[in-house]
Amino acid sequence: MSLLQRRVFLGQTTRGLGALALAGLLNPKSSAAAKAKGAIELHHKPRIERVIWLVMAGGPSHLETFDYKPKLAEMDGKPMPESITKGQPIAQLQGQQLKCLAPQHKFKKFGKSGQEMCELFPNLGEVADDLCIIRSLHTEAINHDPAHTFINTGTTISGRPSMGSWITYGLGSEAKDLPGFVVLTSQGRGGQNQPISSRQWHSGFLPSRFQGVHLRGKGDPVLYLSSPAGVNRDQQRDAVSAIQKLNDLHNGVVDDPEIATRIQQYEMAFQMQASVPGLMDLKQEDRKTLDLYGTQGADGTFGANCLLARRLAERGVRFIQLYHRDWDHHGGIRNDIKLKIEEVDRPLMALIKDLKRTGLFDSTLVVWGGEFGRTPMSQGGSGRDHHMKGFTMWLAGGGIKGGLSYGATDEFGYNAAENIVSVHDLHATMLHLLGINHERFSVKFQGLDARLSGVEPCRVVKDVLA
C-alpha cells in the first residue's frame, strides 16, 4: 500500500472517532455502552461490578487494630526471641536491641460472629459481621514507596499499570461522564506525613486513558478543569470540537494510539466540567446521611471521601481508591493510632451501611488495609517499625463471607503462619470476583505476558468467598 493510500485509508477510518465523541453528547446511552465495553470478555459470571479500595497509607499496625497477641503483652519490654528475627529484613531497627512492645490498646469481640478487634472501633464493630478479616498477609517490600508500588501493581518495578488501570482496561466503565478509575486522598492527625506518588495510580504500559484521575476533596476537584473567565459552555464545546478535528486529522497521518486517547480524554474533560460539580455537591445529601459519615460536606476528610466513594459507585465508576495518610507510627503509637482510628471508625461503618441502604453493597468489593504492617518490636520505646512478614487487611461486600476471621500470624504477630495470603493472591481473588481469571488476563509487554497477579504461582482465596 502506498503512503498516499495509507493516509487516505487511515483518514477515513479514524475520522469516526471524533464523530463518536460528538455522538456521545447526542446519544448518551450509546456512549455509555461504548465506554462500558472493556478489552476482554468475562471468563465467568461476576459477583461484583466495582471495587472501593481503602488505603491506610503509612502501614497501620495490625497489633493495635485487628490482630491481638496476648503473648506479646506477656513479653512486653523483654527481648524478642532471636529465633524469629535472625536473618530477617528489618527496616530501621538494624543493629538495635529488639524488645517486645505489648499491644497498646485493649481488644474486644464484636457482632454475633465475635470478630476480635481493637476496642477503639465501636462504630465499625456495628458491621463486624460483614467483615472478612484476613490476618495472614505478607508482602515483598519493606519501605513505603516500593510497598505501595507492589500492592498497587503486583511488582516493585515502577512504571507498571496499577490495579485500577488493569480493571478499567479489562472491563471498561459504566460511568458516562466520569473516569472509570478515581482516586481521593485525605490527611489527618498523628503519624508521619508520608508522600503518595501519583504513579501509584498510573496506567503504565496500558493506554493513558486508563490511569486514575485524582479528585481533590475540597477546592477545585480537578485543577484547570473549569472554563476560563468569560467562556461559556457553548464556546467551550466549539473549542473542544475544533481541537478534536485537528487531532483526528493528525491521527490520520501518524496513526498514534495516544492521539486517539487524547481525543477521548478531551471529551471526558468536557463532560466532567458538568458532572464533577454535581458529584462534589454534598448538599444534595440529607442531614441524616452527613451525620452518619460524620462530615459537613466536601471538606477533604476521610468521612467526606467515603461518602464521595458511594456517590462515585452510584455513577458507575469501576475502581475507586481512597488514600488516608499518616499511619506511619515510628513513635508515640499509643496516642497517634487512637487519633487515626477515630478518623476512620465512623466513616468505615457509614460506607458499609450506606452501600447496603442504596443497594450497592452486594455488587461492590470493599478492601481496607495498608502497604504493610508494623513490627512486634518497639522502636524508640513507643513506636513500631515497618513490617512485611505478617499484617492484616479486611474485605467486605459482594461475594465475601462476612463474620469470618481468616489466617493467622504467629504468637508474636511477626510471621504469617496459617492460611498465608500474598498480595498476588489478593489480586487474583479481586479479579475472580469481577469475573476475570487472573491467569488469562495479560498484556504483551517487552515480549512477555504481563499480568497484575504476576508470573509466580498464586491462588484465588476461595475460603473467604461466600
N, C-alpha and C positions, 0 to 999 in steps of 0.2 A: 504494500500500500504506500503510495507517495505521501510526502509530508502534507501536500495540499489536501489530498483526500482524507488523510487522518484528521487534519484540522476541521474540515467540514463535518466529518462523522462525529467528532467529539463535541463540536459546537452545537450540533443538532441534538445530540443525546443528553448533554449536560444542561442545556438551556431550561430543561424541565425542572431543575432544582429550584430556581428562582420562582417559577410558577407554582411549584409545590408549596413553597413558603407562603406565598400570597394566598394560595388556596386554603391554607390553614386558618387565615383570618375569615375567609368567606364561608368555610365549612369546618367548624371546629371539631365535629365528630370524626371526619375523615383524617384530620390532622392528628387527633389523639390516637386513632388507630395506628397511624403510621409510626408515631413516636413510641407506642406501646410495644411494637414488634421488635424483638431482640435478634441477636445473631444466631441463636440456636433454637431448636425445637426442644421442648421439655422431655426429659428422659423418663419421668414417671409423674404421677399425679402429685402436685404440690400440696403441702399442708399450710403454707403461709404465702403471703403476697409481698411482704415488705419486712425490713429489719430496722429496729431502733437500737443502736449500739452506744451504750453509755460508758464513756472512758473517764475513769478517775485518774487523771494524768499525774504521775509522780510516783505511783506504786503504793496503793493502800495496804496497810498491814493486815494480813489475814488473821493475825493473832489478836487484834483488837476489834475485829469485825464479825467474822463468821467461822473461825476455827479455834475453839477453846482448847487449851492444853494444860490440864491440871499438873502434869509432870513439870512443865516449865515454871509454873507457880511454885511448886515444891523446891525447885532448884534455883530460885531467884538469888542472884549475886554469886552463885557458885560457878566454877569453871565449866565451860561447855565440854562434853566428852570429846577428846581428840579423835576418837574412832569415827566420829561423824564428820568432823570438819577437815581432817588432814587431807591435803592434796586437792581440796575443793576450791573453786573460784570464789574469791571474796573481793568485793569492790574496794571499800575504803578502810577495811579492818586489817589489811595486810600487816603482819608483824606485830599486831597488838594482842594483848591478853584477852581471850574470848570468854566473856562471862554471860551467863543466862540472865535474861530480863523477863520477869513474870508478865503475864497479860495485865494491862494497866486498867482494865475495866471489867466488871462482872458480866457474866453471860446469863441468859435465861431462855426458857423454851417458850415458843410462840405457836399459836394455832393448834388445831386438832392433831396435826402431824408432829407437833413437838419440835419444830425446827429450832436448833440451838443457835442463837445469835446474841451479839452484844446487847446489853440492856438499853443502850443509847439509841436503839432503833424501835421505839414504841409504835411509831406510825407504820413503818414497813412491816412490823410484826403483825399488823392487821391483815396483811395479804400474804403471810408466811406460807399458807397452803397453796399459793400459786407459784412459789419459787422452787426451782430445782438448783440446789446449792452444790456446786462441784468443787471439792476441796483438794483435788489432786492434779492441778495444772502444773506444768513446767514449761519453761521457755529456753531459748538459746542465747540470749543476750543479757548482760548484767548491768549495762548502763542505759540511760533513758532513751537517747535518740535511736540507737540500734534496736532496742527492745520495742519501741513504738513502731519502727520500720518493720520488724519481724511480725508483730501481731497484726499489723495492717496489710502487709503484702505477702507474708509467708516466707520471706527471706530477709536477711540482714543487709543485702545488697541494695543500695539506694538506686532509684530510677525504675523500679518495677511497679506495676499497677497496684493500687490499693484495692481492698476487697469491695468497697463501694463501686469502684470503676469496673471491676470484673463483673459484678452483678448487673449493673445497668447496661454494660456491653452485652452480656449474655441474654438478659430478659427484657431490656427496654424499660420504659416507664409509662405509667398511666397518667402522669401529670401533663396536662396540655399547655400550661403556661408557666411552669416552674421546672427547674432542672430535676433530673431523676435522682441525683445524689447531692444532698445538702448537709453542710457542717455548721454547727453552732458552738461557740465557746463561752465559758464563764470562768470567773475567778472569785475566790472568797478569802477567808481568813485562815491563818495558820499554815505551817509548812513553808517550803521554799518555792518561789515563783519560777518553776522550770519553763523554758520556752517550748512552744509547739511549732514544729516546722510545717509549712503548707504542703511540703512534699508527701506528708502522711496521707493526704487525700488526692494525690496526683494520679493521672491516668497512665504514667509510664510509657510503655511502647504501644498502648492502645490509642486510638484516635482521641485527640484532646477534648472532644465534646463530652467524654465520659468522666472527666475529672470532677471532683467535688467542688461545689460552689459554697464559699464561706459567707454566711449571712451574719452580720453583726447584730447583737441582741438589742442595742439601743443606738440612737442616732440614725444616720443613713445606713440601712441594712446592707447595701452594696454600694461601694464608692463609685462615683461617676455614672450611676445608673439614671439619675434624674436628667430631664432635658434642660439645656441651658436657659437662663432667664430670657423671656421674650419669644421662646419657641414653643408653639402649641403641639398637640399630639398629631394633628394632620400634617403639619410641617415636618415633624419628626418621621412620620410614615413616608413622606416623599423622599426625605434624605436616605432612609434605610433602603427603600426600593431602588433608588439610584445606585447606591453602593452595591446592592445585591446584583444588579445588572452588570456593573463593571467587574465584579468578582466572577460572575458567570462567564462573561466574555473571556476573561483572563484564563479561567479554568479550561475553557475550550482549546486554548493554545498549549498550556503546560501540563494539564491533566494531573493536578496535585491534590491528593485526598484532603490535605489540610485546608485547601480553599473551599471544598465542599463543607468541611466542618465550620469554617468561618461564616459561610452563608447561613448555616443553621443557627450558629451562635448569635449572629446579628439579629436574626428573627426572634430567638429566645430572649435576648436582652430587651427587644422592643415589647414583647409580651410581658416580661417581668416588670416593666415600668408601670403597668396597670395592675398586675397581680400581687406584687410584693407589698405595696402599702396596705392592701386589704388583708393579706396574711398577717402582717405585723400589728394590725389594729386590734388589740386585745379588749378594747372597749365593747366589742361585739359579744364578748363572753359575759355571762351573768355573774353577779357578786358571789353566788354560791361556788361557782367553778373557780373563780380567782382565789377565794378563801381556801378552797381545797388544796390548791398548789402553793398557797402562801405567798402570792405575788399581787402587786397593784397594777401591773401592766407589763409592757415590753421594756423591762428595766435592766436586761442583761444578766439577771440572776439565773442560777440553775433551775429554780422553780419556773420562771418565765420561759426558759428554753424548753423545759419538759412540756409545758402547755403548747408551745410552738411546734414541738415534735408531733403532738397529737393532731394539730391543725395541718401540718405537712402530710401526715399519714392520710387524713381525710381527703386531701387534694391529689392523692395518687403518687406521691414521691416514693421511690423504691427503697432507697437506703438513706437513713437519717442518722447522723453521728453527732453526739454531744460530748464535748470535752469539758470537764470541770477540773480546774488546776489546783495545785498546792497540796498534793498528798505526799510530798517528799519529806518524811519526818526523820531527819538525822539526829534531831534533838527535841526535847520537850514534847514527846509523843503523847503523853497522858492528856495534857491540856489541848494541844493542837488538833489531835484527831477527834476530840469531842466537838471542836468547832466545825470540822469538816462534816462529821456525821449529822450535826444539827442542820447544816445547809442542805443536805440531800435527803434526809429521812422522810420528811413530809412530801416533797415532790416525787420521790420514787413511788410512794404509796398512791399519790394522786394520779400519776401517769397510768398505773395499772388499773385503778378503779375507773378512771375516765375512759380508757380504751374499752373496758367492759361496758360502760354506760353507752358508748357510741357504737357498739357492735364491732369494734376493730380488734379486740383482743385475740380472738381465735384465728385471725389472719395475719397477726404480727408476731415476730420474734423479738423479744426484748433481751438484751445482753448487758450485764453490769460487770465491770472489772477494770483493772489497770494493766500496765505493761509487764509488771512482775509483782512480787510480794516484798516482805521485809524479813530481816534476819531474826532468829530467836535470840541471838546475842545482842548485848547492848552496845550502843555507840555513844561515847561520851557520858555514859551512865544513865542517860534519859531518852535516848533515841534508838532507832534501828536502821541498819544499812540496807542497800538493795539486795534482793534475793531472787534467784531464778529457779531454784530446785523444787520449790513447792509453794503454791499460793492458791487463792480461791477466786472463782467467778460464779455468778448465778445467771440462770436463764429463766424466762417466763414467756407464756403466750401460746400460740398455736402449735400443736404437735408436741408440746413439752409436758412431761409428767410432773405436776405440781406437788408440793409437800414432800419432795424427795431430797435426801442428802446422799450424794454420790461420791465415792472415792474418799481417800484419807491421806494425810501426811503422817510421818512417824510421831512418836510421843513428844518430840520437841518442836514439831512443826517445821522441820528442816527439809526432809526429802519427801516428795510424793511417793507413797508406798503401796497404795491399794487402788486398783482400777485407775491407773495412771492415764491422764489425758494430755496430749500435746496440743500446741496451737494448731497444727495441721489437722488433728482430729476435730478440733472445734470448727475450723473452716469447712471440713468435709461434712460435718453434721449440719451446719447452717445451709450449705448448698443443697444437701439432701432434702431439707425441709422446703426449700424453694423449688424442688422438682428437678434438681440437677445432680447427675452422677459426677462426682468430682474427678474421677479417673478419665472421663470422656470430655471434660471441659478444658480445652487447652488452646493456645495460640502459638503458631510457629514464630520463634524469635531466635535470631542468630543460629539458625539451623536446628534448634531444639524445640520440643513441645513443652512450652512453659505452662505451668498450672499454679493456681492460687494455693492448692494443697501440697505443692512441692512434688519432688520425684521420689522421696523416700516413702516407705510403706506407712500408711496411716489408715484410720478407720472412721466410719460413722459410729458415734457413740449411741447405739440403739437402746441401751438400758435407760437412757434419760427420755426416750420418746414415748409419748402416750400411745 
